[in-house]
Amino acid sequence: MKPRILVIRGGAIGDFILTLPALRLIREAFPNSHIEIIGYRHIIALAEGRYYADATRSIEFGPLAGFFARAGTLDAELIEYFASFHQVISFLFDPDGIFQRNLERCGVKRFLQAHVKIDDSAHAAQQLARPLEALALYLEDAAPVVFPNEQDRAFAEEFLREQIEPLVAVHPGSGSPRKNWPISHWRELLQMVLSERGRVLVVGGEADYASLGELRDEFGSRLLVAQDLPLPSLAAILQQCAQFIGHDSGISHLAASVGAPCLLLFGPTDPHVWAPANPGVRVLSAPDQDLSRLPVAEVIEALV
């Protein structure tokens, strides 16, 4: 029987991608193991069948709630499931050890608490991998890599079928308005890019509906919009782009992780901790950490 390893990782898109170097360490150290990941289904899809994970399971599963309660009632099927793993590694915040003790009630004998609070001591990917040193695993390369599969690449080819030349991709959003360049600046930048190119790819999700609507109203069909796409499909599309422009966001990490040349605009967050560590990433930091003070001309100069 193959050794079975379970990794539990919640968090947003960027959090998960920053954990990929740690997952790579596990995969490389235990290449013949069966590795599963519990997390948010749409995010951990980036790992399932794409090098890192043999299988995944959603963390949004009602019976799992009992495992976060002191002396909680534990689902019989989950008891059997957790007990089947030889090693469990959890990145969940569990300050009172309640989740860990409930797993031990299932018969889990090897549990590693891997949650860390990110500070300014090192790059986030390096900090996320530090708990694995308890397993004699040491991170040397902090650059995450996402591996689109054949199905993802086929989707991208169909999505981009009318494009003769690689597109410039932009993502005008992030998880926080404070991390966003003003939409008026994006409009000015797009005017310049569209004067040089016939079309631009604009990426967005639920949090970006308002900004995407404004840009669509102004530029119409000159924008190819990739909205609410599955992350593995979007990864394959970004892999085909000539350049990506964005903020400190999960989508920026996704673009960098598939090798797209990236120009990233940083405001209140520290790029030494949060910027992708991948080759081909350039960061422009705003004056006084205020993105409204980052001139369009400076971004255009960096693009050229």
Backbone torsions as a table, in degrees:
resi	resn	phi	psi	omega
1	MET	NA	133.7	177.8
2	LYS	-64.3	141.2	169.4
3	PRO	-58.9	141.9	-177.3
4	ARG	-115.9	128.5	-179.0
5	ILE	-123.3	132.3	178.1
6	LEU	-116.0	129.0	174.6
7	VAL	-114.5	130.6	179.8
8	ILE	-114.1	117.9	-174.8
9	ARG	-142.6	110.4	172.8
10	GLY	-89.0	-152.2	176.1
11	GLY	92.5	174.4	-176.6
12	ALA	-84.1	-177.6	-175.5
13	ILE	-57.9	-50.6	-178.7
14	GLY	-62.1	-38.8	178.7
15	ASP	-59.1	-43.4	-178.5
16	PHE	-68.5	-43.9	-178.9
17	ILE	-63.5	-37.0	176.7
18	LEU	-66.8	-16.7	177.4
19	THR	-88.7	-11.1	-177.8
20	LEU	-59.3	-38.2	176.1
21	PRO	-59.7	-36.8	175.5
22	ALA	-65.8	-41.3	177.4
23	LEU	-64.2	-34.9	177.5
24	ARG	-63.2	-40.7	177.2
25	LEU	-57.4	-44.3	-179.3
26	ILE	-64.2	-46.5	-179.7
27	ARG	-61.5	-43.0	-178.7
28	GLU	-69.1	-36.0	-178.5
29	ALA	-75.0	-29.6	-176.8
30	PHE	-128.8	64.6	-172.0
31	PRO	-64.0	-23.3	-177.7
32	ASN	-98.8	8.5	-179.5
33	SER	-86.1	156.9	170.3
34	HIS	-91.7	117.5	-176.6
35	ILE	-112.6	127.9	175.6
36	GLU	-119.9	153.6	178.1
37	ILE	-128.0	132.3	169.5
38	ILE	-103.3	129.2	179.3
39	GLY	-175.4	-163.2	177.4
40	TYR	-76.9	123.6	-167.0
41	ARG	-54.2	-44.0	-175.4
42	HIS	-69.4	-20.8	-179.8
43	ILE	-90.7	-46.8	-177.8
44	ILE	-71.7	-7.5	171.7
45	ALA	-58.2	-24.2	177.6
46	LEU	-63.4	-20.1	-176.2
47	ALA	-106.1	-27.5	-172.9
48	GLU	-70.6	122.1	-179.0
49	GLY	66.4	13.4	-179.2
50	ARG	-128.5	55.9	174.3
51	TYR	84.5	-47.7	-167.7
52	TYR	-81.5	-38.4	-171.3
53	ALA	-130.5	138.1	174.5
54	ASP	-82.1	-25.0	179.6
55	ALA	-157.9	161.0	176.9
56	THR	-136.8	163.6	178.4
57	ARG	-145.6	141.5	-177.1
58	SER	-74.2	137.0	175.0
59	ILE	-78.1	-15.5	178.9
60	GLU	-89.9	71.1	-175.4
61	PHE	-133.0	115.0	-171.1
62	GLY	-46.9	-51.7	-176.9
63	PRO	-61.4	-15.3	179.0
64	LEU	-70.4	-19.3	-176.7
65	ALA	-58.5	-35.0	-179.6
66	GLY	-60.4	-23.5	-178.4
67	PHE	-78.0	-9.6	178.9
68	PHE	-105.1	10.1	178.4
69	ALA	-110.8	140.3	178.7
70	ARG	-62.0	123.8	-176.6
71	ALA	52.5	40.3	-176.7
72	GLY	-70.5	162.8	174.5
73	THR	-77.4	122.2	-173.1
74	LEU	-101.2	132.1	179.5
75	ASP	-65.2	132.3	-174.4
76	ALA	-61.7	-41.3	-179.3
77	GLU	-65.6	-38.8	179.1
78	LEU	-70.9	-33.7	175.7
79	ILE	-57.5	-47.8	179.5
80	GLU	-64.8	-39.2	-179.3
81	TYR	-62.7	-53.3	-177.9
82	PHE	-64.1	-37.2	-179.2
83	ALA	-66.1	-16.5	-177.3
84	SER	-79.2	-6.9	-176.5
85	PHE	-97.6	139.7	178.2
86	HIS	-81.4	-25.0	179.0
87	GLN	-145.5	131.5	174.6
88	VAL	-118.1	129.2	178.4
89	ILE	-120.9	118.1	-174.6
90	SER	-117.5	125.0	174.5
91	PHE	-94.9	8.7	-179.0
92	LEU	-73.9	146.4	174.3
93	PHE	-72.2	116.7	-174.0
94	ASP	-142.1	62.9	-169.9
95	PRO	-60.9	-30.3	-179.2
96	ASP	-96.0	1.3	177.9
97	GLY	70.1	18.2	-177.2
98	ILE	-66.2	-46.8	-179.6
99	PHE	-61.9	-43.3	-179.9
100	GLN	-61.5	-45.4	-178.8
101	ARG	-64.6	-36.6	178.4
102	ASN	-67.8	-34.6	174.7
103	LEU	-67.5	-37.5	177.4
104	GLU	-64.6	-31.2	174.6
105	ARG	-63.8	-26.0	178.3
106	CYS	-78.9	-12.8	-177.0
107	GLY	106.2	7.9	177.1
108	VAL	-70.4	121.4	-175.2
109	LYS	-101.8	-26.1	-178.7
110	ARG	-119.9	103.0	-176.7
111	PHE	-124.6	129.2	176.5
112	LEU	-116.7	118.0	175.5
113	GLN	-81.4	110.9	-172.2
114	ALA	-109.8	6.1	-179.9
115	HIS	-66.2	135.1	175.0
116	VAL	-133.9	147.5	172.7
117	LYS	-93.2	117.5	-175.0
118	ILE	-71.5	128.0	175.9
119	ASP	-121.4	-161.2	-176.7
120	ASP	-99.4	19.4	-174.7
121	SER	-76.9	-25.0	-176.3
122	ALA	-167.7	174.0	176.1
123	HIS	-59.5	145.0	-176.2
124	ALA	-57.1	-40.3	-179.4
125	ALA	-62.7	-36.9	177.9
126	GLN	-68.0	-39.9	179.0
127	GLN	-66.2	-39.3	-179.9
128	LEU	-66.2	-26.0	-179.4
129	ALA	-88.2	-13.9	-176.1
130	ARG	-56.3	-41.4	-179.6
131	PRO	-58.5	-24.6	-179.7
132	LEU	-70.7	-10.8	175.2
133	GLU	-62.6	-22.3	174.3
134	ALA	-64.8	-20.0	176.3
135	LEU	-103.0	14.6	-178.5
136	ALA	63.6	35.1	176.7
137	LEU	-112.8	123.9	-174.0
138	TYR	-124.9	127.0	-175.7
139	LEU	-83.1	129.1	175.0
140	GLU	-109.2	-34.0	-176.6
141	ASP	-114.9	113.6	-176.1
142	ALA	-89.1	7.4	-177.6
143	ALA	-86.9	116.2	176.6
144	PRO	-72.3	149.1	175.8
145	VAL	-131.8	130.3	173.7
146	VAL	-106.7	138.6	-175.6
147	PHE	-115.6	91.1	174.8
148	PRO	-58.4	140.6	179.7
149	ASN	-93.4	-175.1	-175.6
150	GLU	-61.4	-39.4	178.8
151	GLN	-65.1	-40.6	177.8
152	ASP	-62.3	-44.0	-178.7
153	ARG	-66.7	-35.4	177.5
154	ALA	-65.2	-39.8	177.0
155	PHE	-60.8	-45.8	-178.6
156	ALA	-63.2	-40.7	179.8
157	GLU	-61.8	-40.2	178.8
158	GLU	-70.0	-41.0	-178.6
159	PHE	-63.3	-36.1	-175.2
160	LEU	-102.6	17.0	-169.0
161	ARG	-60.5	-26.6	-177.5
162	GLU	-93.0	-0.6	-177.1
163	GLN	-91.3	122.5	-179.0
164	ILE	-82.1	-42.9	-179.3
165	GLU	-111.5	152.9	176.3
166	PRO	-58.1	141.2	-176.8
167	LEU	-90.9	154.0	163.2
168	VAL	-82.9	131.4	179.4
169	ALA	-109.8	141.3	176.2
170	VAL	-131.1	146.3	171.9
171	HIS	-128.2	103.8	-174.2
172	PRO	-81.8	8.6	-176.9
173	GLY	-121.1	-174.8	176.2
174	SER	-170.0	-171.3	178.9
175	GLY	-81.5	-3.1	-177.0
176	SER	-149.5	131.9	177.8
177	PRO	-55.7	-30.7	-179.1
178	ARG	-65.8	-21.9	-178.3
179	LYS	-94.2	5.7	-175.3
180	ASN	-102.6	136.2	168.7
181	TRP	-68.5	143.2	-178.0
182	PRO	-57.1	142.8	-177.8
183	ILE	-62.9	-29.3	177.0
184	SER	-63.7	-35.4	177.5
185	HIS	-68.6	-39.3	177.7
186	TRP	-62.5	-40.0	179.1
187	ARG	-60.4	-44.2	-179.8
188	GLU	-64.7	-41.6	178.8
189	LEU	-63.6	-44.3	-179.3
190	LEU	-63.9	-36.0	176.2
191	GLN	-56.7	-43.9	-179.5
192	MET	-67.1	-47.1	-177.2
193	VAL	-63.7	-42.4	-179.1
194	LEU	-68.6	-23.6	175.3
195	SER	-70.3	-23.4	179.3
196	GLU	-96.7	-27.9	-176.0
197	ARG	-129.2	152.5	-177.4
198	GLY	-74.5	-23.5	-173.8
199	ARG	-152.6	154.2	176.5
200	VAL	-131.3	141.5	174.9
201	LEU	-88.7	125.3	178.0
202	VAL	-113.8	127.3	-176.4
203	VAL	-105.8	140.7	177.5
204	GLY	-164.7	161.5	175.7
205	GLY	-130.3	-159.7	-175.4
206	GLU	-58.3	-37.6	-177.2
207	ALA	-73.9	-9.5	-173.5
208	ASP	-108.5	9.7	-173.9
209	TYR	-56.9	-43.2	-176.1
210	ALA	-65.0	-48.9	-178.1
211	SER	-66.9	-38.7	177.6
212	LEU	-64.1	-38.3	178.3
213	GLY	-60.9	-43.3	179.0
214	GLU	-62.3	-43.0	-178.3
215	LEU	-69.6	-37.6	177.1
216	ARG	-63.3	-42.3	-179.5
217	ASP	-59.5	-35.9	-175.5
218	GLU	-84.9	-39.5	-170.1
219	PHE	-110.3	-11.8	173.9
220	GLY	53.9	-131.6	-172.4
221	SER	-73.0	-6.1	175.7
222	ARG	-72.1	-10.8	175.4
223	LEU	-103.0	130.0	168.5
224	LEU	-96.8	115.3	-170.7
225	VAL	-100.9	124.3	174.1
226	ALA	-106.5	93.3	-173.1
227	GLN	-118.2	131.0	175.5
228	ASP	59.1	34.0	178.8
229	LEU	-82.5	151.6	171.8
230	PRO	-57.0	140.8	-174.2
231	LEU	-59.7	-41.6	178.0
232	PRO	-62.4	-36.1	177.1
233	SER	-66.5	-43.5	178.6
234	LEU	-63.2	-39.0	178.4
235	ALA	-58.1	-44.5	-179.3
236	ALA	-65.8	-34.8	177.1
237	ILE	-67.6	-46.8	-179.2
238	LEU	-63.4	-29.5	178.6
239	GLN	-62.9	-24.5	-178.3
240	GLN	-93.1	1.0	-174.4
241	CYS	-86.8	150.1	179.4
242	ALA	-72.4	-32.5	-177.8
243	GLN	-163.4	153.9	177.3
244	PHE	-127.5	137.5	176.9
245	ILE	-125.2	127.4	-178.1
246	GLY	-161.9	-164.7	-178.6
247	HIS	-110.9	-162.1	168.3
248	ASP	-80.1	94.2	-175.8
249	SER	-149.3	165.0	176.7
250	GLY	-62.7	-35.3	-179.9
251	ILE	-67.7	-34.6	175.4
252	SER	-63.8	-41.7	176.6
253	HIS	-63.1	-37.2	179.0
254	LEU	-64.9	-45.2	179.7
255	ALA	-60.7	-45.6	-179.7
256	ALA	-64.4	-35.3	-174.7
257	SER	-71.4	-15.3	176.1
258	VAL	-106.4	9.9	172.6
259	GLY	90.5	8.9	178.0
260	ALA	-70.5	133.4	173.1
261	PRO	-61.6	129.2	-171.4
262	CYS	-122.3	136.6	167.3
263	LEU	-115.2	114.4	-172.4
264	LEU	-117.1	133.7	-177.1
265	LEU	-101.1	115.2	-176.0
266	PHE	-111.3	138.5	177.1
267	GLY	-117.7	-95.7	-172.5
268	PRO	-78.0	-9.2	-177.9
269	THR	-102.5	157.0	-174.2
270	ASP	-88.2	113.7	-178.5
271	PRO	-65.4	-24.3	178.4
272	HIS	-66.2	-22.9	178.6
273	VAL	-99.7	-41.3	-166.1
274	TRP	-109.9	-14.6	179.2
275	ALA	-72.6	146.0	176.9
276	PRO	-56.9	138.8	-179.3
277	ALA	-89.1	13.2	-176.5
278	ASN	-77.2	152.4	172.4
279	PRO	-61.8	152.6	176.4
280	GLY	82.0	12.4	178.2
281	VAL	-105.4	124.6	174.7
282	ARG	-117.0	135.8	-178.3
283	VAL	-113.6	134.2	167.8
284	LEU	-108.9	120.2	179.3
285	SER	-96.6	133.9	-177.1
286	ALA	-74.4	148.4	175.0
287	PRO	-59.4	132.2	179.4
288	ASP	54.5	27.4	178.3
289	GLN	60.9	23.5	-177.7
290	ASP	-113.5	106.3	-174.7
291	LEU	-65.3	-22.1	177.4
292	SER	-66.3	-16.7	-179.6
293	ARG	-97.0	4.1	177.0
294	LEU	-87.0	112.6	-173.3
295	PRO	-69.4	146.6	176.1
296	VAL	-61.1	-39.5	-178.5
297	ALA	-58.5	-36.7	179.8
298	GLU	-67.7	-38.9	178.9
299	VAL	-68.0	-42.6	178.9
300	ILE	-61.9	-42.1	178.2
301	GLU	-61.3	-41.2	179.2
302	ALA	-65.9	-35.4	177.8
303	LEU	-66.7	-45.3	-177.9
304	VAL	-66.2	NA	NA
